[in-house]
Amino acid sequence: MNNKIENGTKRLSAAQIIVFYYLIAVVVSTILLLLPITQKQNAELAFIDAVFISISAVTVTGLSTVDISQLLSVPGTFIFSIILQFGGIGVMAFGTILWLVSRKRIGLRERILMTTEQNSPTFSGIVRLIRMIFFFFVIIELFGAVVLGTYFLKYFPTWQEAYLQGFFASVAATTNAGFDITGKSLIPFANDYFVLTFNSVLFIIGSLGFPVLMEVSQWFRHRGKMPFRFSLFTKITTATFFILIVIGAIFIYLFEYSHLYSDKTWYQSFAHSLFYSISSRTGGMAINDINKFSVPTILLLSVFMFIGASPSSAGGGIRTTTFAVMLLAIYNYANGNRSIKIFKREIDDEDIIKSFIVFTTAMILCSVAVIVLACIEPAFSLMEILFEVSSAFGTVGLSLGITPDLSTAGKVVIMILMFIGKIGMFTFLFFMGGKPVKHPYHYPKERIIIG
């Protein structure tokens, strides 16, 4: 039986195998959610809702058709936290740790799968990278659980509940999952700046990108000993990441200063604006009723969710580098430049083409999803549908409240978007296309009129 499976997977491309493993993770997660030990007594969970929550958990999105605070038992909370690790560090990365623990030999094919999932340009050192990522995430999650659990002692009646809430909040924030077991997201802590700041830091750690985190750790280790140069990827994605945070905070502040934040001081307004600028990048937590935001803010949040996090992170969307390279290409082309030079480096033409392919394909995918949902869910406004689609594709988890009321067909559309948003557009395209074929010949090239 194992030989048949192994022979079958050899005929599949790396992207198809990764999708296959993610589907297995969804199946396992669904079974775990349906177990009596996972649910509270008298809790009811339909099969379609179990599948929906499983996909949302494996893709660390946070959209849910039921209130998981009323669903998960105490053992179920820990089981659910383990499921979040699948999406947080990636199914292949999680599998790599299991292979290392079982002392299984990791061959070339496994390394190719890891590099495909992590979007790494080389598989040199990929096992060491994933091992570092795993232990780094575990340490951060445990540290966050202790800090938040201790801090929550003043909010919850027993230390058991406080540390359970702190543990889950730490895991959900670090993996950018967007789930909570308070039943109210972070709304109870809207005016607690320590909780908001600590969660924001965990959001950034989870969405900044694993290669960036590893380079930063290497910089700390080599600081003062030998020269260290950050890669172009780290420079572009980090600059884009924080520029978007600043721009988002400023515009949300301006949009809501005389609207939702009219009764708040300027520093309260800016703190809330900054939190949403970070959370909308895949954190998925809310500190007020999002329906109260003005239309410009909802549209801005939709754009931010569509862009998403950095590549090789816990987040989804088109990713920051795609957005940055695309804007740089447009700017340079408008100025008569046929190449992109930044940070004393030149971006490869293939990466420029890839950025436009990802953006265009994602726009088509989300546009089709909006049209389909508008047809099958007439009870919801176009704004609500657009926000839900952006949240699902960006694996964010923010919602205007329509998720529980979606029809079965509507849930399927959102599940597909969450899944594609997590695995990435190129994995999705290569999954559809199969193994790449090298053509032994070329036709003569001819110019055509564009634009």
N, C-alpha and C positions, 0 to 999 in steps of 0.2 A: 504493500500500500504506500509506504513512504517513498519507495523507488518510483512509483507511478506519479506521485505528487512532484518529486524532484525532477523527473523527466518532463513533466508538464510545465513547470516553472521555467525550465531552460529555454522553452520556446517563446516565453514572454519577454518583453522589454523590461528594463529596470523600472520604468514608470508604472507599467502594468502590475508588476510584482508589488510595488509600494502601495498602490491602490488596493490590491488584493489583501495585503496585511492590514491596512486601515479598515477594510470591510470586516476582516476577522475580529479586529479590536471592537468594532461596533456590535458585532454579534455577541461576543463575550460580555461586553458591557450591558447589553440588553438583558441577557440571561441573569447577570448579577443584580440588576435593578429589579427584576421580577421575583427574586428570591424573598421568602418571608422574613429572613433575618435582616434584609436591607430596609424593609419598610416598617413604619410604625403600625401599631394595631389599628384595624379598621380603615387603613389607608387604601385607596382605590387607584389603580394605575392601568389604564387601557394599553393594549399592545402598541398601538400607533404612537401613544404618548411615551411609552418606554423607549421605542426606537428613536423618537425625536430627541428625547433628553440624552440618550446614549450618543447620538451623533453630535449633539451640542457639547457634550462633555469631552468626547474624544477630539473634537476640533477646538476645544476650549473657547466656545462662543459665549455661552451664558443665556441664550434664549431658552425659555422653557414654557411648556403648555400647562404645567401645574406648578404649584408652590412647593418647591423641594423642602422648605422648612417644615411643611406639614406632611411630607412624604418619607424623609429619611429618618431611620432610627439612629441610635448612637453608633452601633456597628456599621450601619449603612453609610454614615457620614465618613468613616474611615475608608470604607470600600470605594465610595465615590471619589475620595481624595486620591486614591491610587489610580482610578480611571483618568483623572485629570492629568496625571503624569504622562499618559500616553500622548496626549496632545501637547503638553507643555514642552517636553524635550523631543518628542517625535517617536513614532512607533518603532522605527528601525533603531533609533538610539536606545530606547528602552530594551529592545531585543538584544542589542549589543551588550548591555550590562548583564543580562541573563546569560548570554553566551560566555562572558568572561567569568561569571560566578560558577558556571558549570564546567569551566575549563575547556570549552569547545573551541576548536581551532577556527579562527576567522580567516576565511580565504579571500581571494581576489573578488569573487562575485559579491560576497557580503560587503566588502569595502566599496564596491561600485554602487550598491544600493544605498549605503550610508551617504556617499558623496552626492547622489542624486537627490535624496531627501533633504540634505542640508544645503543644497545648491553650491557645493564646494567645487572650485575649479580643479582640484587635485585630490587624490585619495591618500597622498603622503601624510602620515601623522593623523589620519582621520579617527582611528581608534583611540589614540591618546586624547584627542580633542573631545570626543564624546564622553570618555571617562571623566575628564576634567569638568565638562558641562554638568554631568549627572551629580557628582559630588558637590560641585558649587551650588547647584539648585537645592540639594538636600540640606546643606548647611544653612543657606539663606532661609529656606522654609522653616527649619527648626528654630533658628534664631528669631525669625518673625513670630513664630508661634509662642515662644517664651515671652518676648517683649509685649506683644498684643494681649496674650493671655493674662499676664501680670497687670497690664493697664486696664483690662476689662473687668478686673475684680471690683471696680467701683460702679460698674454698670449692671452686673448680673448678680443674682442672689447667692449663688454657690460658686466655689472655686472650680468645681468640675465643669459647670456650664461656661464659666469665663474662659477657661483654657481650651475647651472644645471649640468655642466661638473663635478664639484667637488662633488656634491651629488651622481651622478651615479657612478663616479670613487670610491667613498668611499663604496657604497653598493656592487659594483662588487668585490672590493678587499677584503672586510670583509667576504663576502659569498664565496670567491674564485671562482667567476663565470667566469672570463676570457673574459667577454664581454666589449666593449667600445663603446662610441658614438663619438669618434674622427675620426673613420674610419682608424686609423693608429696604434692602440694599444697604447703603451707608447713610440713609436719611436720618436715623437716630443720632448720627455723629456729625451732622452737617456743620455744627459750630465748634467741633472739637478739632482744632488745627493739628494736634499731634497725630490723631488717627488719619486725617486727610493727608498730611505730609508723609507719614510712614507708608500708607497705601500707595501714594503717588511714586515714591521711591521704588517700591516693589514692582509697580506697573512698568516703570522705566527699565528696571533690570530685566524683566521678562520680555520686553518688546524692542530693546535696543539692538539685539542680535548677539548670538553666541560668539561669533568670531571677534566682535568688538570687545566683548567682556574678557575674552581670553587674551587679546592684545593688550588691554589695559592692565590685566594681572601681570603679563610679561614685562610691561613698562615699569610697574612698581618693583618687580624683582631685579630688573637691570638698571634701575635709576641710580646714577652716580658711579656705576661700575663700567659701563660701556655704552657707546651711542646706540640709541634705539629709534627706529623710524616706523611710524604707523603706516599701514597699507593705504592705498588710494581708496579702497572700499570703506575702510573705517573712517577716513576723513570725510568722504562724501555722505555716507549714511548718518554719521553722528551730527555733522553740520546741518543736514536736512532735517533730521529728527528734532533737534532743539530749536531750529528756526521756525518750524511749523508749530511747535509748542508756544513759542513767544507770540507769533502771529495770531494763532488761535485764541490765546488768552486776551490779547488786545481787542480783537474784533468781538468776541463774546461779551467782554466788558462794555464796549461801546454800544452793542446791540441791546443789552439788557440793563444798562445803567439807569435809564428812566422808565424801564418796564418792570421786569421781574425783580430787579435789585433796587428798586426805587426806595425801599424802606431800609436799606442796608448802608453801612458806611462804605467809603471807597475801598478800604483795605479788605473788608469782608467781600465786597463785590469782586475785587480782583482775585482774591484767594479762591473763590468759587469758580471764577472764569478760568483760572489756571488749572484747577482740578479737572474741569470738564475738557479742557484742551488736551490734557494728558490721558484722561479716562477714555475719551472718544477714539484714541489711537489703538485700542483693543482692550483696555482695562475693563470697560463695560459696567462700571459702578455709577450709581446716581446718588445725589444728595438732595434732590427735590423732585417734584413731579415734572417730568420733561415736557408734558403737554402744556405747561404754563410758559414755556419759552416762546419767543416771537418767531415768526416765519423765517427771517434771515438767519437766526441762530440754528434753527432746525436744519435748514439747508446747509449751513456751514458744517455742522456736526455730521451730516450725511456725506459731505465731501471728504472730511477727515477720516470717517470710517471706511470709505471707499479706498483711500490711499493706504490706510492701515499702518502696520509696524515695519520694522526693518527686515530684510531677508534673513533667513536662518535664525528666526526667533520664534517665540510662542504665538506671535500674531499672524494675521492674514492680510487680505487686501492686495493691491497691486504692488505694495512695498515702497519704501521711501526712495531707494535707488532708482527704481523705474520712473518715479515722478521727477526726481532731480535730473536724471540724464535726459529725459524727454524735454524738460524746460531748457536745459543747457543747449540741447540740439537746436531747438527753435530759436533761441536767442542768437547762437552763433551763426546759424544759417541766414537769419535776418540781417546780420552784419557782414555777410559775404564770406564767412569762414566755412570751410568744408570739413573741419575737424574740431573736436572739443579738447581744449587744453585747460587743465585745472590742477592746482597744487603741483605745478611743475611736472605734470604727467599728461599723456594724451589717451583719451578713452578709445578703446578698440571699436571699429565700425560695426562689428557684429553685435556688441553690447548695445549700441545705439538702436540698431534694427530690432533687437529683442525688446527694448523698452517700449517701442511703439507697437509691437505685436501684442505684448502683455496688456497695455492700456486699451488698445482697440478691441481685443478679444473680450476683455473684462467689461468694457462699455456695452458691447453687443449682448453679452450674457446677462448683465443686469437690466438692460433695456427690455430684453425679451421677458425676463422674470417679472418686471413691473407691468408689462402689457398683459401677460398671462394672469397675474394676480388681480389686475384691474377688471379682467373679464369674469373671473371665477369668484371674486370677493367684492361684489358691488356695495356691500355695507360700509366699506372702508374708503376713506378719502385717498386721493393720489399722494398726498403728503405722507400719510401714515404708511402707505405701501412702499414709497420710495425710501423712507427711513428704515423700514423693516428689511428691505432688500439690501441696503447699504450695510446695515448692522450684521446681517447674516454673511454677506460676502467678505466683510472685513473681520469676521469672527470676533465681533465686539460684544454684543449682548444687550446694548441699550435698546429700548423699545418704547413706543408710544402707547403700549398696552393692548395691542391687537393679537399678540401671539396665542393666548389661550382660546381665542374665538375663531381662529382659522379653521377652514374646512379641512378634510383629510387631504384633498388635492393641494390646497394651499400649504399645508404642512410639508408635503412632499417637495414642493418647489423650494421652500426655505431650507429643507434638509439638504437638497442638492447644492444650493448656494453655499451653505456652511461647509460642506465637504470639499467643494472645489476651492473655496477660499482658503482652506487649511492646506491642502496638498500643493496649491500653487498652480498658476495658469500653464506653465510649461509642462509640469507633470500631467495635468489634465489633457493638454494637446498631444503630448507623446503617448498618453494612454489611449487616446482615440486613434492615433496614427500608427501605433505599433512600433516595431523596430525600424530604425533609420536605414535607408537603402542608399548605397553609394553607386551612382550612375557612372558607367565606364566611358561616357562620351558627353560632349556639350554641343549645343547648337550655336550658330553665330549670334552675337548679341546685337540688338537693335534698340535705339532710343525711341521713347514714346512721349507724348505730350501729357504732362501732369499739372493739375491745378488750373 
